[in-house]
């Protein structure tokens, strides 16, 4: 592999503001080497900047529209650079992305086994549930795939309950949260991410509303936290069965050695696969591969999917990656890489995930199954109390409730 070029120096330009190589576009969307019709879309009918009346539809709606416009601009840049993509590194990156998610499946399987030691938890069931959720998350905003993941796991694993499976998802994120926080702090220290003063200037940044209106964001956050505390307090006092079900999901934390060897080890391997996959994707699109650039892309990818108002964080990733990699490559090349990697990984997850949905549910119309189950929960309550079996473990749910679809 040829030596990576050095990053273009920008003397006198503080890292806390938007770099000169990525000027803020007038119409809210990343624009680099755009054709005339793209520039016209960013502004008014003839390409002139929009007036203040463009915000009449509301901040939240316009932000999502900006995200989608930014992604479409990046997709056009990707199409213009498609002929120069190296196919071998691209397919190797896709293979490592598959290994990354498959390693995470094994960790979640071990968490479920610890929660239900008396129930058989086959890998293929957990694999199908996990990939189905990832596939829906790739095309639906606000992590709607987690609902599909819970639904399939609950109905394919007899004797399980929604509260327990939900709590296993919390356990699954513990190591990720610690490692992602550490990487984020390193990236900030290295100046790879924009400062707070730059967030409103970045096009299509999902959290710009919170940055521009901190008081309102703090109020909404406080209300959400207060509501969560009140619900937890009420549930712990009045719904003993619910509390016990939630507690089951954290069972593996009672044995830290098992947690490290059976969960953390697989998740750490997943992060290694993620870093390797990112490196191959960058190489495929001609982006210099080194510690700084790979770290920037990995951190941005995690941030963009934390609060995905658009499917897979589309738009947000392109905006922040252009900032993070500015000086290493042209804005057009960075956009091409960002959207190309997102399209390649989404194509894999959607193909595998919806194949799993079709096999496990008998159809790809997962919304019908979820609505049907929600109606059942409203009529009869959340699973009802569990009766302990002779060995002290929760008894399997009646066959009429644990439908095998």
N, C-alpha and C positions, 0 to 999 in steps of 0.2 A: 504494500500500500504506500503511495507517495506520501512524503511528509506533509502534515497539515499546515496550511498557511497561517501566519500570525494574524491576530486580530488587529484591525485598523485602529491606530491610536487616535484618540480624540482629546488632545491637550486642552485643558481649561474648561472642559465640559463636565460638570458634576454629574455623578451617577444618579442623583435624585431627581433629574428632570428628563423629559423625553429627548432622546438623541436627535441630532440634526439630520441623520440619515433616514429617520422615520417621522416626517412631519405629520401633525394631526390633519386628517382629511376634512374638508369642509362639510361633508354630508353624513358623517358617522359611518365609517366602514373603511377597511384597509384598502388603500389604493396605491398600487405600485405597477408602473408600466401598463396601465389599463388601456383598453381600447376606448374610442370615444363614447360608445353607448354605455359603458360602465361609468364613465365620468358623468354622463348626463343623468344616470340614475341616482348618483350621489347628491346631485344638486336639484335644481328646479327643472322645468321642462326643457330648457335650453342649456343646462349645465350650470346655471347660476346658483349661488348658495341659497339654501332654504331660508324662509323667514321664520320669525318666532312662532308663527301660527302652527308650525309643524308639531308642536308638543301638545296640541289640543286633545289628542286621543289618550293622553295619560302617560306618565313616566314609565310604568311597567310595560305597557304595550309597545311603546316606541323603542324601549331597550331591547325587547325580544326581536323586533323587526330589524334593528341595527345589527344584532347578533347574526341573524340570518343573512342580511345583506353582506356582512363581512365575510361570512363563510362562502357565499356565492362568488364574491370577488376572488377569494383565495382559490376556489375551485376552478375559476377561469385561468388563474395563473398556473394551477396544476396541469390543466389541459395543454397550455402553451409549452410546458416543459416536459410533457409526457414522453416525447421521443428520446430524451436524454437520460431516462431512468435506467439504472442497471438492474436487470431482472434477477440475477442470482442473489445479490444481497437483499433484494426485496423479498424474495420467497423464503430466504433463510430467516429474515426478520419475522415474517408471518409464522413460520414454524416455531420460533422461540416464543412468540405471543401465545400460540396454542399451548406450549409447555407451561408457560407462566400461569395461565388460568387453570390448567389441569392440576398443577401443584397446589393451588389454593383449594381446589375441590377436596384433595386428600386431607388438608388441615381441617376443613369444615366437617368432613366425615368423622374425624376423630372427636371433634367437639360433640357431635350428635351421639356418637357411641357412648361417651361419658355421661351424657344426659339421660340416655335410655340404654343402660347395660343389658336389660332383658329383652331388647328388641333388635332384630337383625337389621342392619343399616348397610345395604349393598352399595358398592361404589358407583355402579351404573345409575342407580336412582339419584344419588347425590350429584353425580356428574350431569345428568339431564336437568335436574332442578336448577343447578347453578348456571349452566350455560343458557338455559331458557331465560333466566332473569337478566343475564348480561346482554342477551340478544334484544330483549325488549327495551332495556336501558339505552341501547345504541340508537333506537329510533323514536323513543318516547322521552319527554322531559320529566324532570322532578323524580327520577329514580322509580318510575312506575314498574320497572321490571322486578323490584324486590317483592311486590305483591304476587307476581306470577311465581317467583321462586318459593315463597312461603306456601302458596296454594298447592303446587305440585308436590313439594316435600311432605306436606301434611297428609295429602290424600294418597301418596304412594307408600308412606311409612305408617302402617297401622298402629294405633295406640298413641300417636303423637298429638300434640296440641299446638295451637297457634302461639300462645304466650311463651311456651318453652322454645319453639323454633325461633321466634323473634329475639329472645334473649341470647341464643347461640350466635346470632348475627352480631350482637354487641361484643361478645367475646372474640369473634373473628377479627374485629377491627382494632383490638387493643395494641397488638404489636405494630400494625400499620400506622396507627396514630403516633406512637412514640418515634418510629423511624422517620415518618414523613415530617414530623415536627423538627427533628434534628436536621434533616436535609434542607428544610425550608430555612432554618436559621443560618445554616452554612451558605445557602444561596444568597440570602440577604446580606450576610457579611461580605461576600465576594462581589456584591453589587450587580448580581444577575437579574434581580427583580426590580420592578418600578417602586419608587417610594410612594407614600400616601398622597403626596402632592401631585403625583403623576396619574393616579388612578382615574380621576374624572376626565383627563385628557386622552386616555387610551380609548380608541374606538371599540364599542361593543364589549365593554367590561361589565360583567354581570353585577358586580358589587358597587358600581358607581353611584347608585342611588343612596346606599348606606354611607358612602364617603361624602357625598354632597349634602346629605341631610342626617347628620349623626344623631341629633336629638330624637328625630322620629324613629330612626333605626334602633336606638337604645330603648325607646319606649316600647316598640313592638317586640324587641327581644326580651324585655323585662316581663311583658304580658305573657309571652310564650313560656318563659321559664316558670313564672308563677302558676300558670295553668298546669304545667307538667308536675310541679310540686304538689298542687292541690289534688290532682288526679292520683298521684302515687300515694299520698296520705290516705285518701278515701279508699283506694283499692286495698291498701295494707290493713285497714281497720275493718272493712266490710266484706271483702272478698278474699277469704282465707285460701280458698282453692286456687284463685288466680295467683296469689303470692307464691304458693308452693310450686305452681307450674313454672313461673318465672325463675324461681330459684334453681330448678332442675337444669336450666340452660347454662348456669355458671358452675356446674358440678366439677368440670375439669380444672377449675382454678383452685380447687381444694388440694390438688396434687401438683405442685409447681414443676416437679421433675417431669411428670407426664405432659404438662402443658408445654414445656420447653422442647421436649423431644418429639412430641406428636403434633404440635401445632406451630410453634415458632420456627422449628426447623424447616417445615414445608413452606411457610410464608417467607422465610429468609431466602430459600431457594427460588421462590417465585419472584422476589425482588432482583435476584441475580439474573434470572431469565429476562426480566423487564429491562434491565440496563443493557444486556447484550442485544436484545431485540431493537432497542432504541438506537444503539450504535450501528447496526446493520441497516436500519431504515435511513439513518442520516447518510451513510455511505452510498446507499442506492440513489439518493437525490443530490449527491455532490456537496453535502454540508460537511465541513471539517469535523472530525471525530476526535475529541479530547475530553479530559475530565470536566472542564468548564462547560463545554457545550452540551455534553450528555447530561450532566447534573441539571442544567437549566431546563432542558426538555422534560426530564423525568419529574422535576418539581412542578413545572407548569401544568403537565398532564394531570397530576394529582389535584392541584388547585382548581382546575377547570371543571372537574367532575364532582367537586365537593358540593356545590350548589348549582346543578345543571338546569338552568331555566330553558335551555335548548337541548335537543338530543345529543348526548355525549359531550356537552359543553361546546358545541360547534359555534364558532365565532369568537368566543373568549380565548380559546387556545391560540387561534391565529393572531389575535391582538397582542397577547403577552409574549408569545414566542418571537414575534418580530422585534420586540424590545429586547428580549433576553439575548438573541443571537445577532443583534445589530453589530456590524463591524467584522463579523466572520463571513458573511455572504450578503448578496443583494437581497433587498426586501422581496423581490419577485421569487427568487430561489427559495427563500425561507418559507414564503406562503405555499409554494409548490410542495415542499417537503411536509409542512404541517398538515395540509389537507390530504396529501397523498397517503401519509401514514394513517390518518384517521379513517380514510375510505378503505384502505387495505384491511385494517383491523376490524372495522365494522362489517365488511363483507364476510370475513371469517366467522365472527361471532353470530351474525344473523343467519348464515347458512347452517352452522352447527346447532345453534340455539333453537331455530324454528324446526329443524329436523327433529330435535329432541321433543319439542312441544307436540309435533304431529304424531310421534311414536307414543308418547306417554298420555296424551289427551285424546288421540284419535282425530284431531283437527288442529288447525292453526288459529282458530277463532277463540283465543284464550279469554277474551273479555266476557264471553257468554258464560264460561265456567266460573269465573270470578264473581260475576253478578249473581249467579245462581247460589253460590256459596254464601255471599253476603246476605241474601234473603233468608237462607236457612239459619244463619247466626242471629239475625234479628228476630226470627220467630221463636227459636228455642234457646237462645242464650249462647254464650261463648263456650261451646263444648260440653257444658255441664260438669258436675263434680265427678272426679275420677274415683273409682272404687279400688282399693288396694287388693292385689292378688295374694295368694298364699305365701309367696316368697317376699312380700313387702313391696314389690315393684308395682307401678301403676298398671292396671289391667288394660288389655287392648280395648279399643273402642268397639261398640257394637258394629256388626257388619253393615247395617243400614246407614250408619253415620260415616264410616270410613270407606267411602266409595272408591273402588279401584276403577279408574277411568281408562 
